[in-house]
Amino acid sequence: MRKLALHWQILIGMALGVLWGFFASSVGLVDATIDWIKPFGTIFINLLKLIAVPLVLVSLITGVASLSDISRLSRIGSKTIGIYLMTTVIAVVLGLLLVNTFKPGNAFSAEKREEFKEQFAATTTQRSTDAASVEQQGPLQPLIDIVPSNIFSSLTNNGAMLQVIFFALLFGIALIMIPPDKAAPVNAFFEGLNLIILKIVDIIMLAAPYGVFALLAGLVVEFAGDNPSSAVELLLVLGYYCIVVLVGLAFMVFVVYPFLVKTVGKTKYGVFFKGMFPAQMLAFSTSSSAATLPVTMERCEKNLGISREITSFVLPLGATINMDGTSLYQAVAAVFIAQAYGIDLDLSAQLGIVLTATLASIGAAAVPGAGVVMLVIVLQQAGIPIEGIALILAPDRLLDMCRTVVNVTGDATVSMMVAQTEGQLHPPAATDV
């Protein structure tokens, strides 16, 4: 199995987990599965939670510090970041609109939703208590909560991720403002630390096939009990959830981006799509914006006529901070899990998801599996049971491939927009792709 690509190993682990869950439910091995297999899934979840804070902290600091040469491109930099944040917010809001309209989590039967409610009764009670306390707070309390009084305390609390993000942004900005010779060793330290963190993510993802096997096996036996036929309900609801996510991703690729390409980029979307298609397919197969970056840059320069000055700055930055597809997926997944557990998310909670998903996308590594790590952050910030991530892991590989296509397409769209506004877009006479 080690000779297979990681994504095939994960898919095999998922399939075997589901099959084992059905088998265990049929032959009465439910308790054995829960006692001896499910804990390894819990360990995998803990590993994801373990790396979440360091990943965001270090990725953000190195990302902001990489703008140290922004003096020459200050206007381009602010414009690029502004547009990236705008498209990310559009993606998150679109995801929330879709999931609140179609309510895929409510497709679970009333009995199953009641079981989920009972299973996480303590969480829902805590949320009610938190809501009551929030009602007594001032209107600017959410803004106050973003600014930490003790960063070390925030670093030990995954639920305080916005405070970690705030500190990382502040640290990165200060790092840019000090003399370059003084900043150089600090930059080198965090760049090395960033490589270490990404390598840890790689190591954790090597355990993903076994983690998802244990998670899905435990999920199926808990869901089905001694009646495996009831697990079919889970598969049907997951299919509904996937459709909602895919509709949102398709809307970004075929509606939002074409509008921006045509109105701001002054380019026909057919030309844009034809030029970017090889990069999109590579993104689909690798699920990695970083792995696709060389091809994305080459297609943007050769086939779309975007200057190298723009692509060399906008596209690498986009591979780090622009995750439209991932952000949309996180919004849908978070509310879907809340719906499945019978947790009602009020407007403030969903606005918190918009903010957290937008900011967390800035720190998302451009590698396969990073979206799941970022989802952990969104779930914890919104007070949604982290265990619910097991519900959406089964189809995650397919959705990861699709949302990476959106991420890469969004990077190229913003690159074209910036190039056009800077007078550095010169489409070739012929676009032979």
WOMO-V304882 format. One record per pair of residues at least 12 apart in sequence whose C-alpha atoms are under 10 Angstrom apart, sorted by the first residue. I is the first residue (numbers start at 1). GAP is how many residues later the second one is. Records with the same first field share a line. If there is no record, write none. Layout:
# WOMO-V304882
I->GAP  GAP
This chain:
# WOMO-V304882
2->204
6->199  200  201  202  203  362
7->198  199  201  202  278  279  280  361  362  390  391
8->201  389
9->197  198  199  200  201
10->195  196  197  198  199  200  201  202  203  383  384  386  387
11->197  198  201  202  383  384  385  386  387
12->197  198  200  201
13->195  196  197  198  199  200  201  202  203  204  381
14->194  195  196  197  198  199  200  201  202  203  379  380  381  383
15->197  198  201  202  379
16->193  194  196  197  198  200  201
17->20  192  193  194  195  196  197  198  199  200  201  202  203  204  377
18->194  195  196  197  198  199  200  201  202  203  213  217  376
19->194  197  198  201
20->13  193  194  196  197  198  200  201
21->12  192  193  194  195  196  197  198  199  200  201  202  203  204  207  210
22->195  198  199  202  203  204  205  206  207  208  209  210
23->194  197  198  205
24->193  194  196  197  200  201  202  204
25->192  195  196  197  198  199  200  201  202  203  204  206
26->195  198  199  200  201  202  203
27->199
28->193  197  198  199
29->192  196  197
30->187  188  190  191  192  194  195  196
31->187  190  191  194
32->186
33->181  184  185  186  187  188  189
34->180  181  183  184  185  187  188
35->183
36->178  182
37->173  174  176  177  178  179  180  181
38->173  174  175  176  177  178  179  180  181  183
39->172  175  176  179
40->167  170  171  172  173  174  175  178
41->166  167  169  170  171  172  173  174  175  176  177  178  346  349
42->169  170  172  173  176  345  348
43->164  168  171  172
44->160  161  163  164  165  166  167  168  170  171
45->163  166  167  170  327  328  331  341  342  344  345
46->340
47->153  154  157  158  160  326
48->153  156  157  321  322  324  325  326  327  328  329
49->109  324  325  327  328  331  337
50->106  108  323
51->107  146  147  149  150  153  322
52->106  109  145  149  311  312  318  320  321  322  323  324  325
53->101  102  103  104  105  106  107  108  111  112  310  320  321  324
54->101  110  139  140  143  144
55->138  139  141  142  143  145  146  308  309  310  315  318  319
56->105  108  109  112  138  141  303  304  305  306  307  308  309  317  318  321
57->98  104  107  108  109  110  111  112  114  115  133  137  306
58->107  110  114  132  133  134  135  136  137  139  140  305
59->109  131  132  134  135  136  138  139  261  262  303  304  305  306
60->104  105  106  107  108  109  110  111  112  134  260  261  299  300  301  302  303  304  305
61->104  106  107  108  109  110  111  112  113  114  126  129  130  133  302
62->106  107  109  110  113  124  125  126  127  128  129  130  131  132  301
63->105  106  109  128  131  253  254  257  258  299  300
64->104  105  106  107  108  109  110  111  112  253  257  298
65->104  106  107  108  109  110  111  112  118  119  121  122  125  126
66->106  109  110  121  125  251
67->105  106  109  246  250
68->104  105  107  108  109  112  115
69->107
70->106  243
73->236  237  240
75->347
76->234  237  238  342  343  345  346
77->233  236  237  240  341
79->235  335  338  339  342
80->230  233  234  235  237  238  331  334  335  337  338  339
81->233  236  237  240  241  333
83->239  330  331  332  334  335
84->230  233  234  237  238  239  240  274  278  326  327  329  330  331
85->236  237  238  239  273  274  276  277
86->236  238  272
87->165  169  170  173  235  236  237  271  323  324  326  327
88->233  234  235  236  237  238  239  240  266  267  269  270  271  273  274  319  322
89->235  238  239  265  266  268  269  270
90->162  166  234  237  238  264  268
91->157  158  160  161  165  232  233  234  235  236  237  238  239  240  263  266  267
92->156  232  233  234  235  236  237  238  239  240  258  259  261  262  263  264  265  266
93->234  235  238  239  257  258  260  261
94->154  155  157  158  233  234  237  238
95->149  150  152  153  154  230  232  233  234  235  236  237  238  240  259
96->152  232  233  234  235  236  237  238  239  240  254  255  257  258
97->151  234  235
98->146  147  149  150  230  233  234
99->142  145  146  149  232  233  234  235  236  237  240
100->232  235  236  239
101->143
102->138  139  142
103->137  138  141  229  232  233  236  237
104->133  134  135  136  137  138  139  140  228  229  231  232  233  235  236
105->132  133  135  136  227  228  230  231  232  233  234  235  236  237
106->131  230  231  232  233  234  235  236
107->126  127  129  130  131  133  134  229  232  233
108->125  126  128  129  130  231  232  233
109->124  125  128  231
110->230  232
112->111  112  118  121  122  228  229  230
113->226  227  228  229  230
114->226  227  228
115->108  225  226  227
116->107  223  224  225  226  227  272
117->223  224  225  226
118->223  224
119->222
120->221  222  223  264  265  267
121->220  221  222
123->218  220  260  261  262
124->217  218  219  220  259  260  261
125->218
126->257
127->216  217  218  255  256  257
128->215  216
130->253
131->215  217  218
142->206  210
144->19
145->15  17  18
146->14  15  16  17  18  19  20  21
147->13  15  16  17  18  19  20
148->12  14  15  16  18  19
149->14
150->13
151->12  13  15  16
152->12
154->13
157->223
158->218  219  220  221  222  223
159->217  218  219  220  221  222  223  224
160->217  220  221
161->195  198  199  216  217  219  220
162->190  193  194  197  198  215  216  219
165->191  194  195  197  198
166->193
168->195
172->15
175->12
194->171
197->168
198->167  168  169  172
201->164  166  167  168  169  172
202->165  166  167  168
204->165
205->163  164  165
208->161
211->179
212->178  181  182
213->181
214->176
215->172  174  175  176  178  179
216->174  175  176  177  178
218->172
219->12  15  168  169  171  172
220->12  14  15  171
234->157
235->156  159  160
237->103  154
238->98  153  154  155  156  157
239->156
241->91  92  95  151  154
242->87  90  91  150  153  154  156  157
243->156
244->85  88  89
245->80  83  84  85  86  87  88  154  157  158
246->79  82  83  152  153  156  157
248->77  80  81  84  155
249->75  76  77  79  80  150  153  154  155  156  157  158
250->75  152  153  156
251->155
252->72  73  76  154  155  157  158
253->20  72  152  153  154  156  157  160
254->15  19
256->154  157
257->12  15  149  152  153  155  156  157
258->12  14  15  155
260->150  153  154  156  157
261->151  152  153  154  155  156  159
262->151  155
263->154
264->149  150  152  153  154  155  156  157
265->148  149  150  151  152  153  154  155  156  160
266->150  151  154  155  159
267->37  149  150  153  158  160
269->144
271->32  33  156  160  162
272->27  28  31  32  137  140  141  144  159
273->31  136
274->25  29  30  157  158  159
275->21  23  24  25  26  27  28  29  30  156  157  158
276->19  20  21  22  23  24  27  28  132  133  136  137  157
277->19  22  128  132  156
278->14  17  18  21  155
279->12  13  14  15  16  17  18  19  20  21  126  129  130  133
280->12  15  16  121  122  124  125  126  127  128  129
281->120  121  123  124
282->13  14  119  122  123  126
283->12  13  117  118  119  120  121  122  123  124  125  126
284->114  115  116  117  118  119  120  121  122  124
285->113  115  116  117  119  120
286->81  82  114  115  118  119
287->79  80  81  82  83  110  111  112  113  114  115  116  117  118  120
288->31  77  78  79  80  81  82  112  113  115  116  117  119  120
289->26  27  29  30  31  33  34  76  77  78  79  115  116  117  118  119  120  122
290->25  26  28  29  30  75  76  77  78  118
291->28  75  76  77
292->27  74  112  113  116
293->22  23  25  26  73  115  118
294->21  22
296->15  19  20  112  113  115  116
297->13  14  15  17  18  19  114  115  118
298->13
299->113  134
300->15  112  113  115  116  125  127
301->115  124  125  126  127
302->125  126  129  130  131
303->123  124  125  126  127  128  129  130
304->108  112  121  122  123  124  126  127
305->111  114  119  120  121  122  123  124  126
306->106  109  110  111  112  113  114  117  118  119  120  121  122
307->108  109  112  113  116  117  118  119  120
308->111  116
309->110  115
310->105  106  108  109  112  114  115
311->100  101  104  105  107  108
312->103
313->102
314->97  98  100  101  102  104  105
315->93  95  96  97  98  99  100
316->95
317->45  94
318->44  48  89  90  92  93  94  96  97
319->43  45  46  47  48  88  89  91  92
320->41  42  43  44  45  46  47  91
321->37  38  39  40  41  42  43  44  45  86  90
322->36  37  39  40  41  42  44  85  86  88  89  92
323->34  35  37  38  39  40  41  42  43  48  80  81  83  84  85  87  88
324->33  34  37  79  80  81  82  83  84  85  86  87
325->36  46  74  75  76  77  78  79  80  81  82  83  84  85
326->31  32  35  38  44  45  46  48  49  73  74  76  77  78  80  81
327->26  27  29  30  31  32  33  34  35  37  44  47  48  51  76  80
328->26  29  30  75  78
329->28  42  43  46  67  70  71  74
330->23  24  26  27  28  31  41  42  44  45  46  47  48  49
331->19  22  23  25  26  27  44  47  48
333->42  45  46  55  56  58  59
334->16  19  23  41  42  44  45  46  48  49  50  51  52  54  55  58
335->15  18  44  47  49
336->52  55  56
337->42  47  48  49  50  51  52  53  54  55
338->41  44  45  46  47  50
339->45
340->48  51
341->43  44  47
343->40  41  42
345->37  38  39
348->34
349->32  33  34
350->32
351->31
352->26  29  30
353->24  25  26  28  29
354->24
355->23
356->18  19  21  22  23  25  26
357->17  18  20  21  22  24
358->20
359->15  19
360->13  14  15  17  18
361->13  14
362->12
366->38  41
367->37
368->29  32  33  36
369->27  28  31
370->30
371->25  29  32  33
372->17  20  21  24  28
375->14
376->12  13
